[in-house]
């Protein structure tokens, strides 16, 4: 390394993220490795931060930005071709890559996440007509307050989220956090897994839970009809107006759930939450009632914002990945490459989120494309 530094100039700038990926297994034969894995990861992350969306883009970035790259690593043999990059990412162990990511993300967030929203997203262009390969589905854990990705796992089909969520939870340290999941994750085993990791849950309740949902809805309707006189509740109301729309939410937390536990024996169940929403757009009025179960003992005014923060994963992650990182247009499809490239984009997302300044994520990514010092600062921080 010292000899290379003398040849290419002083390598003085550190790369923090590489410390968390140093034990990532390299699938290539040791004697045939021309481009070290740490250099490949550095090249790809810098390129994605600077706007690259394909391996062709990354290869071009490497050719044009070799001077920048050599501020961090020797790159004795330059940078790989796009075909070589695709082969490396296709064979790189996706689970091992994700575990390294989780360790890095945990260090990046600093303070523990208070609300962790778990949700899935399909990579629409990752399917293959030949061989009828289904599109890749990724389940991500998102720190709602910090707005950072904490981890992700790949599943073949959306129905397999039930299997993927426990695997994702196993990767992370979530003690003291509140985990929010939509109805797909409303499963006893998942609730127990969260409790075993010393965290709490709020799980959306829909028809997939059969009699549990029916019992909750019937009880809530009966109690509402008599003014909740026969049960212990707390209530809170919010009104929001935005772009000609007025939305009123009434949150009712039902704290008396012993009867429900007797019937369903649900792990850690301490409360039911009913949210009644009314949206007024001009003369149109839409009404919706949603139900949740929770291991928390909190009043309605505290539960409402937690449940609402779950949708940060839609607005602050999925939307960003589609609109800024062009997730739905990505055509990378071979073996582990789609999952690994998604992990790479989540890394870039986190670093741009952490960048100082009030510029939008889109503008920060544009700045990274032409300002080498800004780009270098993103990975050195």
Buried (B, 14 or more C-beta within 10 A) or exposed (E): EEEBBEEBEEBEEEBEBBBBBEEBEBBBEEEEEEBBBBBBBBBBBBBBBBBBBBBBBBBBBBEEBBEBBBBBBBBBEBBBBBEBBBBBBBBBBBEBBBBBBBBBBBEBBEEBBBBBBBBBBBBEBBBEEEEEEEBBBBBBBBBBEBBBBBBBBBBEEBEBBBEBBBBBBEBBBBEEBBBBBBBBBBBEEBBBBBBEBEBBBBBBBEEEBEEBBEBBBEBBEEBBEEEBEEBEBBEBEBEEEEEEEEBBBBBBBBBBBEEBEEEBEBBBBBBBBBBBBBBBEEEEEEEEBBBBBBBBEBBBBEBBEBBBBBBBBBEBBBEBBBEBBBBBEBEBBEBBBBBBBBBBBBBBBBBBBBBEEEEEBEEBBBBBBEEBEBBBBBBEE
